[in-house]
Amino acid sequence: MCRESILTFNLEKFAPPPEYLEPVYSAAELNGIAGKNIIGKSDMFAIISRIVDGSGFKEFKSKFGSHLITGFAFLKGYLIGLLANSGPITSADAQKGAHFIHLCQKRLIPMIFLQNSGIPEKLDYNLQGNILKDRAKMIAAHSCANVPKITINVGGCHSDENFTM
């Protein structure tokens, strides 16, 4: 666990290797996964395993926030931060996302966002507590981060989910 954590520090002496591992799973299967009407959390992990080096992914705060997947991986030998949602972003998801974006910014790690809200849900914002405030914090963190960012829409991304991701 310590070695995996140290690899995410993005230190200069851990420069990208001249060679990298291809994903274990075939990228040809991406159309079948991303083409589904509803893409669940396990499907998002399947998509991640088909694009990152050696299909390796180190999840960040796996037990906090149920719809947002955050973590570190290598892409063509370069360390990246990856954020993928598999449903509407809740208050806990937005807090987790903002924390992860700040961490990537601090370590100068580029980020890839995989958008997938699925079918839009009607959320009762009165019952959700501080959901709007927490989503605004994630949007602010995303806007202020000056590392390279790429956004890929793998499923539907509707309403304010699009701005949050």
C-alpha positions as CSV (number, residue, x, y, z in Angstrom):
1,M,0.0,0.0,0.0
2,C,2.9,2.4,0.8
3,R,4.5,1.7,-2.6
4,E,1.2,2.4,-4.4
5,S,0.8,5.6,-2.5
6,I,4.3,6.8,-3.2
7,L,3.8,6.2,-7.0
8,T,1.0,8.7,-6.9
9,F,3.2,11.6,-5.6
10,N,4.3,12.4,-9.2
11,L,7.9,12.9,-8.2
12,E,10.5,13.7,-10.9
13,K,12.6,10.7,-10.2
14,F,9.6,8.5,-11.1
15,A,9.6,9.7,-14.7
16,P,7.4,7.8,-17.2
17,P,9.1,4.5,-18.3
18,P,10.2,4.2,-21.9
19,E,7.9,1.2,-22.2
20,Y,4.5,0.6,-20.7
21,L,2.1,-2.3,-20.4
22,E,-0.9,-2.6,-22.7
23,P,-4.3,-3.0,-21.0
24,V,-5.0,-6.6,-20.0
25,Y,-8.5,-6.4,-21.5
26,S,-9.2,-5.6,-25.2
27,A,-10.3,-2.1,-26.1
28,A,-12.4,-3.6,-28.8
29,E,-15.0,-4.4,-26.2
30,L,-15.5,-0.7,-25.3
31,N,-18.4,-0.2,-27.8
32,G,-20.3,-3.0,-26.2
33,I,-19.9,-1.6,-22.7
34,A,-20.4,2.1,-23.4
35,G,-23.3,1.4,-25.8
36,K,-25.6,0.1,-23.0
37,N,-28.6,2.2,-22.0
38,I,-27.6,2.1,-18.3
39,I,-23.9,1.9,-17.4
40,G,-23.4,0.8,-13.8
41,K,-20.5,1.2,-11.5
42,S,-19.0,-2.2,-12.5
43,D,-19.3,-1.2,-16.2
44,M,-17.3,1.9,-15.4
45,F,-14.6,-0.2,-13.8
46,A,-14.6,-2.4,-17.0
47,I,-14.2,0.7,-19.1
48,I,-11.3,1.9,-17.0
49,S,-9.6,-1.5,-17.2
50,R,-9.6,-1.3,-21.0
51,I,-7.9,2.1,-21.3
52,V,-5.2,2.2,-18.5
53,D,-1.8,0.6,-18.6
54,G,-1.8,-3.0,-17.4
55,S,-5.5,-2.5,-16.4
56,G,-4.2,-1.2,-13.1
57,F,-6.2,1.3,-11.1
58,K,-5.7,2.5,-7.5
59,E,-9.0,3.8,-6.2
60,F,-9.2,6.8,-3.9
61,K,-11.8,6.8,-1.1
62,S,-13.5,3.7,-2.4
63,K,-16.0,3.6,0.5
64,F,-17.0,7.3,0.4
65,G,-19.5,8.5,-2.3
66,S,-21.3,5.7,-4.1
67,H,-21.6,7.1,-7.6
68,L,-18.2,8.7,-8.2
69,I,-15.1,6.6,-8.9
70,T,-11.8,8.4,-8.3
71,G,-8.3,7.1,-8.5
72,F,-4.9,7.0,-10.0
73,A,-3.7,5.0,-13.0
74,F,-1.0,5.1,-15.7
75,L,-1.8,5.9,-19.3
76,K,1.0,5.3,-21.8
77,G,3.4,5.5,-18.9
78,Y,2.1,8.8,-17.5
79,L,0.4,9.1,-14.1
80,I,-3.2,10.4,-14.4
81,G,-6.1,11.1,-12.1
82,L,-9.3,9.5,-13.2
83,L,-12.9,10.5,-12.2
84,A,-15.8,8.5,-13.5
85,N,-19.4,8.8,-12.4
86,S,-22.1,6.1,-12.6
87,G,-25.2,8.0,-11.7
88,P,-26.2,11.3,-10.2
89,I,-23.5,13.1,-8.1
90,T,-24.6,13.2,-4.5
91,S,-23.2,15.4,-1.8
92,A,-20.7,12.8,-0.7
93,D,-19.6,12.2,-4.3
94,A,-19.1,16.0,-4.8
95,Q,-17.0,16.2,-1.6
96,K,-14.9,13.3,-2.7
97,G,-14.5,14.7,-6.2
98,A,-13.5,18.1,-5.0
99,H,-10.9,16.6,-2.6
100,F,-9.5,14.4,-5.4
101,I,-9.3,17.3,-7.9
102,H,-7.4,19.4,-5.3
103,L,-5.0,16.5,-4.7
104,C,-4.3,16.1,-8.4
105,Q,-3.8,19.9,-8.7
106,K,-1.4,19.9,-5.8
107,R,0.6,17.0,-7.3
108,L,0.4,18.3,-10.9
109,I,-1.3,15.2,-12.1
110,P,-3.4,15.5,-15.3
111,M,-7.0,14.3,-15.1
112,I,-9.5,12.4,-17.2
113,F,-13.2,12.7,-16.6
114,L,-15.5,9.9,-17.7
115,Q,-19.1,11.3,-17.8
116,N,-22.0,8.9,-17.3
117,S,-25.1,10.1,-15.5
118,G,-27.4,7.5,-16.9
119,I,-31.1,8.3,-16.9
120,P,-31.7,11.7,-15.3
121,E,-33.3,11.4,-11.9
122,K,-35.4,14.0,-10.2
123,L,-33.5,14.8,-7.0
124,D,-35.3,16.6,-4.1
125,Y,-32.7,19.1,-3.3
126,N,-34.4,19.9,0.0
127,L,-33.9,16.4,1.2
128,Q,-30.3,16.1,0.0
129,G,-28.8,18.5,2.5
130,N,-25.9,20.5,1.1
131,I,-25.9,18.9,-2.4
132,L,-25.9,22.1,-4.3
133,K,-23.2,23.6,-2.1
134,D,-21.0,20.5,-2.4
135,R,-21.5,20.3,-6.2
136,A,-20.5,24.0,-6.4
137,K,-17.3,23.2,-4.5
138,M,-16.5,20.4,-7.0
139,I,-17.2,22.8,-10.0
140,A,-15.0,25.4,-8.4
141,A,-12.2,22.9,-7.9
142,H,-12.5,21.7,-11.4
143,S,-12.5,25.3,-12.8
144,C,-9.5,26.4,-10.8
145,A,-7.3,23.4,-11.5
146,N,-4.7,24.3,-14.1
147,V,-3.5,20.8,-14.9
148,P,-4.5,19.2,-18.3
149,K,-8.0,17.8,-18.2
150,I,-9.8,15.6,-20.8
151,T,-13.5,14.9,-20.6
152,I,-15.0,11.8,-22.3
153,N,-18.8,11.2,-22.4
154,V,-19.3,7.4,-22.2
155,G,-23.0,7.6,-21.4
156,G,-25.6,10.2,-21.1
157,C,-24.7,13.3,-19.1
158,H,-27.7,15.4,-18.3
159,S,-28.6,18.7,-16.6
160,D,-26.2,20.0,-14.0
161,E,-24.3,16.7,-14.0
162,N,-22.6,17.9,-17.2
163,F,-21.2,21.0,-15.4
164,T,-20.2,19.1,-12.3
165,M,-18.2,16.5,-14.2
